Amino acid sequence: MEQQNYFNIFEFSNKQRLGEKGDGGYVIGVIENDPYDCYISCGVSNEESFSRDFINKYNMNEHNCFGFDGTIEKYPYNYTNKISFIKKNINSFNDDHNSNLSFLTEKYNNIFLKMDIEGGEYPWLLQINEKDLSKFKQIVIELHGVNDNSWGETYLNKMRCLNKVNSTHYLIHLHGNNHSGMTNGIPNVLEATFINKNYFTQVLRLDNTIYPIPGLDFVNNVFKPELEMNFLNKICFDWQSYVNFYPDLSFITTQDTAWSHWIHFGRHEKRQYFSNEFPSFDWQKYVNRYPDLSFITTQDTAWSHWIHWGKPEGRH
């Protein structure tokens, strides 16, 4: 699967920003009438405005809220005192200085996780099993070095981590951290919001929203420009319908040219976005129809295969 496909965003309209309008604030999906039984903040440092707002919003307390950071001596209680501080770093194992959070996943089942631990997210994600990952109802996580082998982890393992999270959760929001740059049009550091798929009774549609979203997304570094997110949603762009709908675009003959036109001109001119999403896609029937696709075991993988290979090959 192409890297950009790991960042397919799915429609979720009820979003809210908590924390500062800058570094330290994040966007969540607001889930009504289904309370969290645990809140975890990993990577406290000296900024906990998000934890303050989240704990107040969901009326939680120090008995079910936990802050982890082995690099500081004490928690910044000026933000909130409704949290228990544990001076440990997050890792793939447990000892006197590290935790893999297993003592919490053994106790709680509807956890909200906020994680910004400078690349340490990958060893933790690599070690967690699907059963325990499914206990996190929502995850807001900073993903570092997504384009290369930086931040202490290989690019391949980073993609394995994303594949694991995408198997249990929907990505519903994404923002580029402008403290870091971009590589091939993709921010090197991303702030991602995931919601557990078990919360939904039907498959979500891909989101055609243009990111970043004014009012929800804010620059991390006020001295640098916001990062564009033009790599998003290319997978579901029906370039042929787009070109055929507008006679003045008859000169466009390739998907890349059509996508470039949409990004740089079409969306600003309020032209219609055409999606090749197939909401009634029966992925099991698709896989069973073609014996060479027996390796496919999930709807997401089947859909990705149809978009990139099946459709061009005339499969249905």
C-alpha positions as CSV (number, residue, x, y, z in Angstrom):
1,M,0.0,0.0,0.0
2,E,1.3,3.5,-0.8
3,Q,2.3,5.6,2.1
4,Q,-0.4,8.2,1.6
5,N,-3.1,5.5,1.9
6,Y,-2.1,5.0,5.5
7,F,-3.4,8.6,6.1
8,N,-6.9,8.2,4.5
9,I,-9.2,10.3,6.7
10,F,-12.8,9.2,7.3
11,E,-15.8,11.4,7.8
12,F,-16.6,12.4,11.3
13,S,-18.4,15.7,11.7
14,N,-18.5,16.3,15.4
15,K,-15.0,17.5,16.2
16,Q,-13.7,19.9,18.8
17,R,-10.3,21.3,19.6
18,L,-9.1,21.0,23.2
19,G,-6.0,22.8,24.6
20,E,-4.1,25.7,23.3
21,K,-4.7,27.2,19.8
22,G,-1.1,26.2,19.0
23,D,1.4,23.7,20.2
24,G,-0.2,21.5,22.9
25,G,-3.7,21.6,21.5
26,Y,-5.3,18.7,19.6
27,V,-8.6,17.9,17.8
28,I,-10.8,15.1,19.1
29,G,-13.9,13.4,17.9
30,V,-16.8,14.2,20.3
31,I,-18.5,10.9,21.3
32,E,-21.8,11.5,23.0
33,N,-23.4,9.3,25.7
34,D,-20.4,6.9,25.9
35,P,-18.1,7.9,28.7
36,Y,-14.4,7.2,29.0
37,D,-13.2,5.1,32.0
38,C,-9.6,6.2,31.8
39,Y,-7.5,9.1,30.4
40,I,-3.8,8.8,29.7
41,S,-1.4,11.6,28.9
42,C,2.0,10.3,27.6
43,G,4.7,13.0,27.2
44,V,3.8,15.7,29.7
45,S,6.8,18.1,29.5
46,N,5.6,21.5,30.7
47,E,2.3,21.9,28.7
48,E,-0.9,20.1,29.7
49,S,-3.6,22.4,28.4
50,F,-5.2,19.5,26.5
51,S,-5.3,17.3,29.6
52,R,-6.9,20.2,31.5
53,D,-9.6,20.7,29.0
54,F,-10.3,17.0,28.4
55,I,-10.5,16.2,32.1
56,N,-12.9,19.1,32.7
57,K,-15.0,18.2,29.7
58,Y,-15.6,14.6,30.7
59,N,-15.6,15.3,34.5
60,M,-12.8,12.9,35.3
61,N,-10.4,12.9,38.2
62,E,-7.0,11.7,39.6
63,H,-8.4,8.2,40.2
64,N,-8.8,7.5,36.4
65,C,-6.4,10.0,34.8
66,F,-2.7,9.3,34.5
67,G,0.2,11.4,33.3
68,F,3.5,9.8,32.2
69,D,6.9,11.4,31.7
70,G,10.3,10.2,32.9
71,T,12.1,13.3,31.8
72,I,10.5,15.7,34.4
73,E,10.6,15.8,38.2
74,K,7.0,16.8,38.8
75,Y,3.8,17.3,37.0
76,P,2.7,20.9,36.0
77,Y,-0.3,21.0,38.3
78,N,-1.0,24.6,37.4
79,Y,-3.0,23.1,34.5
80,T,-4.9,20.5,36.5
81,N,-4.6,18.6,39.8
82,K,-7.1,16.0,38.7
83,I,-4.4,13.6,37.5
84,S,-2.0,11.1,38.9
85,F,1.6,11.6,37.8
86,I,3.9,8.6,37.1
87,K,7.5,9.4,36.5
88,K,8.1,6.8,33.8
89,N,8.6,6.9,30.0
90,I,6.5,4.9,27.6
91,N,8.2,1.9,26.1
92,S,7.8,-1.6,24.9
93,F,8.5,-3.1,28.3
94,N,8.0,-2.4,32.0
95,D,10.7,-1.6,34.6
96,D,11.4,1.0,37.2
97,H,11.7,3.8,34.6
98,N,9.5,2.6,31.7
99,S,5.9,1.4,31.2
100,N,4.0,-0.2,28.3
101,L,0.7,0.8,30.0
102,S,-0.3,-2.9,30.4
103,F,-1.4,-2.3,34.0
104,L,-4.0,0.2,32.7
105,T,-5.2,-1.9,29.7
106,E,-5.8,-4.8,32.0
107,K,-8.1,-2.6,34.1
108,Y,-9.8,-0.3,31.7
109,N,-11.8,-0.8,28.4
110,N,-12.7,2.7,27.2
111,I,-9.5,4.6,27.3
112,F,-8.6,8.0,25.8
113,L,-4.9,8.2,25.0
114,K,-2.9,11.4,24.3
115,M,0.7,10.6,23.2
116,D,3.6,12.9,22.2
117,I,6.8,11.1,23.1
118,E,9.3,12.1,20.4
119,G,9.4,8.8,18.5
120,G,8.7,6.5,21.4
121,E,5.3,5.9,20.0
122,Y,6.7,3.4,17.6
123,P,8.2,0.8,20.0
124,W,5.0,1.0,22.1
125,L,2.8,0.5,19.0
126,L,4.9,-2.4,17.8
127,Q,4.6,-4.3,21.0
128,I,0.9,-3.8,21.8
129,N,-1.5,-6.5,20.6
130,E,-4.8,-5.9,18.8
131,K,-6.9,-6.9,21.9
132,D,-5.2,-4.2,24.1
133,L,-5.2,-1.6,21.3
134,S,-8.9,-2.1,20.9
135,K,-9.3,-0.9,24.5
136,F,-8.4,2.6,23.4
137,K,-11.7,4.3,22.3
138,Q,-9.8,7.3,21.0
139,I,-6.2,8.1,20.4
140,V,-4.6,11.5,19.7
141,I,-1.0,10.9,18.8
142,E,2.0,12.7,17.4
143,L,3.7,10.7,14.7
144,H,7.3,11.6,14.2
145,G,9.5,11.1,11.1
146,V,6.8,9.5,9.0
147,N,8.9,9.9,5.8
148,D,12.2,8.2,6.8
149,N,14.2,6.3,9.3
150,S,14.6,9.2,11.7
151,W,13.5,9.4,15.4
152,G,15.0,6.1,16.3
153,E,12.8,3.8,14.1
154,T,12.9,2.5,10.6
155,Y,10.4,3.7,8.0
156,L,9.2,0.2,7.5
157,N,8.3,-0.2,11.2
158,K,6.5,3.1,11.2
159,M,4.3,1.9,8.3
160,R,3.7,-1.3,10.3
161,C,2.6,0.8,13.2
162,L,0.2,2.7,11.0
163,N,-1.2,-0.4,9.5
164,K,-1.8,-1.8,13.0
165,V,-3.7,1.3,14.2
166,N,-5.7,1.5,11.0
167,S,-6.9,-2.1,11.4
168,T,-8.7,-1.2,14.7
169,H,-9.3,2.5,14.4
170,Y,-10.5,5.1,11.9
171,L,-8.3,8.2,11.3
172,I,-10.7,11.1,11.6
173,H,-8.3,14.1,11.7
174,L,-4.8,14.9,10.7
175,H,-2.6,18.0,11.0
176,G,1.0,18.7,10.1
177,N,3.3,20.0,12.8
178,N,5.2,22.9,11.2
179,H,8.0,22.7,13.7
180,S,9.3,20.1,11.2
181,G,9.4,20.4,7.4
182,M,7.9,18.3,4.6
183,T,9.2,15.5,2.4
184,N,7.6,15.0,-1.0
185,G,4.6,17.0,0.1
186,I,4.0,15.1,3.3
187,P,4.7,16.7,6.7
188,N,7.5,14.9,8.6
189,V,5.6,15.1,11.9
190,L,1.8,14.6,12.0
191,E,-0.8,15.0,14.7
192,A,-3.4,12.3,14.2
193,T,-6.7,11.5,15.8
194,F,-8.1,7.9,15.7
195,I,-11.4,6.6,16.9
196,N,-12.1,2.9,17.6
197,K,-14.0,1.2,14.8
198,N,-16.1,-0.7,17.4
199,Y,-17.9,2.6,18.1
200,F,-19.5,2.6,14.6
201,T,-22.2,0.3,13.2
202,Q,-21.3,0.9,9.6
203,V,-18.2,1.6,7.6
204,L,-17.3,5.3,7.4
205,R,-17.0,7.2,4.1
206,L,-13.7,8.8,3.1
207,D,-13.5,12.5,4.0
208,N,-13.2,15.0,1.2
209,T,-12.6,18.0,3.5
210,I,-9.7,20.3,2.7
211,Y,-7.1,20.2,5.5
212,P,-6.0,22.1,7.5
213,I,-9.4,23.2,8.8
214,P,-9.8,26.8,9.9
215,G,-10.9,27.1,13.5
216,L,-9.8,23.6,14.4
217,D,-6.2,23.6,13.2
218,F,-3.6,26.1,14.3
219,V,0.1,26.4,13.6
220,N,2.4,24.9,16.1
221,N,5.1,27.4,15.4
222,V,3.7,30.9,14.9
223,F,6.9,32.0,13.1
224,K,6.5,29.5,10.3
225,P,3.7,29.0,7.8
226,E,1.0,26.4,8.1
227,L,1.8,23.1,6.2
228,E,-0.5,22.2,3.3
229,M,-2.0,18.7,3.3
230,N,-2.4,18.2,-0.4
231,F,-1.5,14.6,-0.3
232,L,-4.7,13.7,1.4
233,N,-7.7,12.1,-0.4
234,K,-5.9,11.5,-3.7
235,I,-6.9,7.8,-3.5
236,C,-10.6,8.6,-3.9
237,F,-10.3,11.3,-6.5
238,D,-12.2,10.4,-9.7
239,W,-10.0,12.4,-12.0
240,Q,-11.8,11.3,-15.2
241,S,-15.2,12.4,-14.0
242,Y,-13.7,15.7,-12.9
243,V,-12.1,16.3,-16.3
244,N,-15.2,15.2,-18.2
245,F,-17.5,17.5,-16.2
246,Y,-15.6,20.6,-17.1
247,P,-15.1,21.2,-20.9
248,D,-12.2,23.6,-20.2
249,L,-10.2,20.8,-18.7
250,S,-10.2,18.6,-21.8
251,F,-6.4,19.2,-22.1
252,I,-5.9,17.0,-19.0
253,T,-5.1,13.4,-19.8
254,T,-3.5,12.0,-16.6
255,Q,-4.5,11.4,-13.0
256,D,-1.5,13.4,-11.7
257,T,-2.3,16.4,-13.8
258,A,-5.9,16.3,-12.8
259,W,-5.1,16.1,-9.1
260,S,-2.6,18.9,-9.4
261,H,-5.3,21.1,-11.1
262,W,-7.8,20.3,-8.4
263,I,-5.3,21.1,-5.6
264,H,-4.0,24.3,-7.1
265,F,-7.0,25.7,-8.9
266,G,-10.2,23.6,-8.8
267,R,-10.9,23.6,-5.1
268,H,-10.2,27.4,-4.9
269,E,-12.6,27.9,-7.8
270,K,-15.3,26.0,-6.0
271,R,-15.3,23.2,-8.6
272,Q,-16.9,20.0,-7.7
273,Y,-14.8,17.2,-6.1
274,F,-15.6,13.8,-7.7
275,S,-15.1,10.8,-5.6
276,N,-14.7,7.2,-6.9
277,E,-15.7,5.9,-3.5
278,F,-18.0,2.9,-3.8
279,P,-20.1,2.9,-0.6
280,S,-21.9,-0.4,-1.4
281,F,-18.6,-2.2,-2.0
282,D,-19.0,-5.8,-1.0
283,W,-15.4,-6.6,-0.1
284,Q,-16.0,-10.2,0.7
285,K,-17.7,-10.9,-2.6
286,Y,-14.8,-9.1,-4.4
287,V,-12.2,-11.3,-2.6
288,N,-14.1,-14.5,-3.1
289,R,-14.6,-13.8,-6.8
290,Y,-10.8,-13.8,-7.5
291,P,-8.7,-16.7,-6.0
292,D,-5.5,-14.6,-6.3
293,L,-6.9,-12.2,-3.7
294,S,-7.2,-14.9,-0.9
295,F,-4.5,-13.0,1.1
296,I,-6.9,-10.1,1.7
297,T,-8.7,-10.4,5.0
298,T,-10.0,-6.9,5.7
299,Q,-12.4,-4.4,4.1
300,D,-9.8,-1.6,4.1
301,T,-7.2,-3.8,2.3
302,A,-9.8,-5.0,-0.3
303,W,-10.9,-1.4,-1.0
304,S,-7.4,-0.3,-1.5
305,H,-6.7,-3.2,-3.8
306,W,-9.8,-2.4,-5.9
307,I,-8.9,1.3,-6.2
308,H,-5.2,0.8,-7.2
309,W,-5.3,-2.5,-9.2
310,G,-8.8,-4.0,-9.4
311,K,-10.5,-1.1,-11.1
312,P,-7.8,-0.5,-13.7
313,E,-7.8,-4.2,-14.4
314,G,-11.5,-4.3,-15.0
315,R,-12.4,-6.3,-11.9
316,H,-15.7,-5.7,-10.2
